[in-house]
């Protein structure tokens, strides 16, 4: 799915790319909602739990098994991304992030590496979706609205784009904050939005912004 979406859309940049990807997610939700093969708004029920693995037994009463599985997946993803970042794909992604036109002129195959990024991101999202479906044993289109996509995007921007630990911090805070202000009822979304606006003004690069690597010029004295 990541490759199929990436090939026609990755020639776009910036806000246009974000709009297309969010719109594609909404199109998929509406197609599934109005299709018979997906059971429409009734969703898919009775999803089986994973088989027992070593000492982990996946049942509704044993939520620790899912916790350890998700934690293991998070560490595997972090390890994979850090390994890729120190190699050719990571350097290519870094150059594309800094200036795509310059990266293209320097011989970086920008479209190829952007499709890689899309495919890897889609695969990670798919793995998370499998665990979520197995844990809840039920999925329906209304569980994945546009608000969910925007919240995930907000976690990335709020925590700090380009910094794994910043994104994790943003996800923990934004996942925890709405439930803590649930007592405000209808006004909680307004408070939640105000907190995001204030935070983005105080720290526009996020809570834990990406550290920029500075390399001294040849012949320049360093301390």
C-alpha positions as CSV (number, residue, x, y, z in Angstrom):
1,X,0.0,0.0,0.0
2,X,2.9,2.4,0.8
3,X,4.5,1.7,-2.6
4,X,1.2,2.0,-4.5
5,X,0.5,5.4,-2.8
6,X,4.0,6.6,-3.0
7,X,4.7,6.2,-6.7
8,X,2.0,8.7,-7.9
9,X,2.1,11.1,-5.0
10,X,5.8,11.5,-3.9
11,X,6.5,14.0,-6.7
12,X,4.6,16.4,-4.4
13,X,6.2,18.1,-1.5
14,X,5.5,19.6,1.9
15,X,1.9,20.5,2.7
16,X,0.6,19.1,-0.6
17,X,2.0,15.7,0.2
18,X,0.5,15.7,3.7
19,X,-2.9,16.7,2.3
20,X,-2.8,13.9,-0.3
21,X,-1.8,11.2,2.3
22,X,-4.5,12.3,4.7
23,X,-7.0,12.4,1.9
24,X,-6.0,8.9,0.8
25,X,-6.6,7.6,4.3
26,X,-10.1,9.1,4.3
27,X,-10.9,7.7,0.9
28,X,-9.9,4.2,2.1
29,X,-12.1,4.6,5.2
30,X,-15.1,5.6,3.1
31,X,-14.6,2.8,0.6
32,X,-14.4,0.2,3.4
33,X,-17.4,1.8,5.1
34,X,-19.6,1.4,2.0
35,X,-18.3,-2.0,0.8
36,X,-20.0,-5.4,1.4
37,X,-16.8,-7.4,1.4
38,X,-15.6,-5.5,4.5
39,X,-19.1,-5.8,6.2
40,X,-19.3,-2.0,6.0
41,X,-20.1,-0.2,9.3
42,X,-20.5,-3.5,11.1
43,X,-16.8,-4.0,10.9
44,X,-14.9,-7.3,11.3
45,X,-15.6,-9.2,14.5
46,X,-14.2,-12.3,16.2
47,X,-10.6,-11.7,15.1
48,X,-8.6,-14.5,16.6
49,X,-5.9,-13.8,19.2
50,X,-2.2,-14.7,18.4
51,X,-1.0,-18.1,19.3
52,X,0.9,-18.7,22.5
53,X,4.6,-17.7,22.1
54,X,7.0,-18.9,24.7
55,X,5.6,-17.8,28.0
56,X,3.3,-15.1,26.5
57,X,-0.4,-16.2,26.3
58,X,-2.6,-13.7,24.4
59,X,-6.0,-13.5,26.1
60,X,-8.4,-10.8,27.0
61,X,-7.5,-11.4,30.7
62,X,-3.8,-11.2,30.0
63,X,-3.0,-7.7,28.6
64,X,0.7,-8.0,29.6
65,X,1.4,-10.2,26.6
66,X,0.3,-7.4,24.3
67,X,2.3,-4.9,26.3
68,X,5.5,-6.8,25.9
69,X,4.8,-7.5,22.2
70,X,4.3,-3.8,21.5
71,X,7.4,-2.9,23.5
72,X,9.4,-5.4,21.5
73,X,8.1,-4.0,18.2
74,X,9.0,-0.5,19.3
75,X,12.6,-1.5,20.1
76,X,12.9,-3.4,16.9
77,X,11.7,-0.4,14.9
78,X,14.1,2.0,16.7
79,X,17.0,-0.4,16.1
80,X,16.1,-0.7,12.4
81,X,15.8,3.0,11.9
82,X,19.1,3.8,13.7
83,X,20.9,1.2,11.6
84,X,19.5,2.6,8.4
85,X,20.2,6.2,9.5
86,X,24.0,5.4,9.7
87,X,24.1,4.0,6.2
88,X,23.4,5.2,2.6
89,X,19.6,5.3,3.0
90,X,19.9,7.4,6.1
91,X,22.3,9.8,4.5
92,X,20.0,10.1,1.5
93,X,16.9,10.8,3.7
94,X,18.9,13.4,5.6
95,X,19.9,15.2,2.4
96,X,16.4,15.1,1.0
97,X,15.0,16.5,4.3
98,X,17.6,19.4,4.2
99,X,17.1,20.3,0.5
100,X,15.5,17.9,-2.0
101,X,16.7,19.9,-5.0
102,X,20.3,19.9,-3.9
103,X,20.1,16.2,-3.1
104,X,18.8,15.5,-6.6
105,X,21.6,17.6,-8.2
106,X,24.2,15.7,-6.2
107,X,23.0,12.4,-7.6
108,X,20.7,11.2,-4.8
109,X,17.8,9.2,-6.3
110,X,15.2,11.1,-4.4
111,X,12.1,9.3,-5.7
112,X,13.6,5.9,-4.9
113,X,14.4,6.8,-1.3
114,X,11.1,8.6,-0.7
115,X,9.3,5.4,-1.8
116,X,11.5,3.4,0.6
117,X,10.5,5.7,3.4
118,X,6.8,5.4,2.5
119,X,7.0,1.6,2.2
120,X,8.8,1.2,5.6
121,X,6.4,3.6,7.3
122,X,3.4,1.7,5.8
123,X,4.9,-1.7,7.0
124,X,5.4,-0.4,10.5
125,X,1.8,1.0,10.5
126,X,0.5,-2.4,9.3
127,X,2.4,-4.2,12.1
128,X,0.8,-1.9,14.6
129,X,-2.6,-2.4,13.1
130,X,-2.2,-6.2,13.3
131,X,-1.5,-6.0,17.0
132,X,-4.3,-3.6,17.6
133,X,-6.8,-5.8,15.8
134,X,-5.7,-8.9,17.6
135,X,-6.0,-7.1,21.0
136,X,-9.4,-5.6,20.4
137,X,-10.7,-8.6,18.4
138,X,-12.8,-6.1,16.4
139,X,-12.1,-3.4,13.8
140,X,-14.5,-1.0,12.1
141,X,-14.0,2.0,9.7
142,X,-15.3,4.4,12.4
143,X,-12.3,3.5,14.6
144,X,-9.9,5.1,12.1
145,X,-11.3,8.6,11.3
146,X,-9.5,11.7,10.1
147,X,-9.1,12.8,13.7
148,X,-6.9,9.8,14.4
149,X,-4.6,10.6,11.5
150,X,-4.3,14.2,12.6
151,X,-3.6,13.1,16.2
152,X,-0.7,10.9,15.0
153,X,0.7,13.8,12.9
154,X,0.3,16.1,15.9
155,X,2.4,13.6,18.0
156,X,5.2,13.8,15.5
157,X,5.2,17.6,15.2
158,X,4.7,18.1,19.0
159,X,7.5,15.8,20.0
160,X,10.0,16.9,17.3
161,X,10.3,15.7,13.8
162,X,13.4,13.7,13.0
163,X,14.0,12.7,16.6
164,X,12.8,9.2,17.6
165,X,12.8,10.0,21.3
166,X,10.9,13.3,20.7
167,X,8.2,11.5,18.7
168,X,7.9,8.9,21.5
169,X,7.6,11.7,24.1
170,X,5.0,13.5,22.0
171,X,2.9,10.3,21.6
172,X,3.0,9.6,25.3
173,X,1.9,13.1,26.3
174,X,-0.8,13.6,23.6
175,X,-2.1,10.1,24.3
176,X,-2.2,10.8,28.0
177,X,-3.4,14.4,28.1
178,X,-7.0,14.1,26.6
179,X,-8.0,11.5,29.2
180,X,-6.7,13.6,32.0
181,X,-9.0,16.5,31.0
182,X,-12.1,14.4,30.2
183,X,-13.9,16.1,33.1
184,X,-14.1,19.2,31.0
185,X,-16.6,17.4,28.7
186,X,-17.2,19.3,25.4
187,X,-14.6,21.9,26.2
188,X,-11.7,19.4,26.4
189,X,-11.0,19.5,22.7
190,X,-10.8,23.3,22.9
191,X,-8.3,23.1,25.8
192,X,-6.4,20.4,24.0
193,X,-6.1,22.5,20.9
194,X,-5.1,25.6,22.9
195,X,-2.3,23.6,24.6
196,X,-1.0,22.5,21.2
197,X,-1.0,26.1,19.8
198,X,0.8,27.5,22.9
199,X,3.4,24.7,22.7
200,X,4.0,25.2,19.0
201,X,4.6,28.9,19.6
202,X,7.0,28.3,22.6
203,X,8.9,25.5,20.9
204,X,8.2,25.4,17.2
205,X,10.7,22.6,16.6
206,X,8.9,20.4,19.2
207,X,9.7,19.2,22.7
208,X,12.9,17.3,21.7
209,X,14.0,18.8,18.3
210,X,16.4,16.9,16.1
211,X,20.1,17.7,16.7
212,X,21.7,19.2,13.7
213,X,25.1,17.7,12.9
214,X,27.7,20.4,12.4
215,X,30.9,19.6,10.5
216,X,33.7,22.2,10.6
217,X,35.0,23.5,7.3
218,X,38.4,22.1,6.1
219,X,41.3,24.0,7.6
220,X,39.1,25.6,10.3
221,X,40.5,25.3,13.8
222,X,38.4,23.4,16.2
223,X,38.5,23.5,20.0
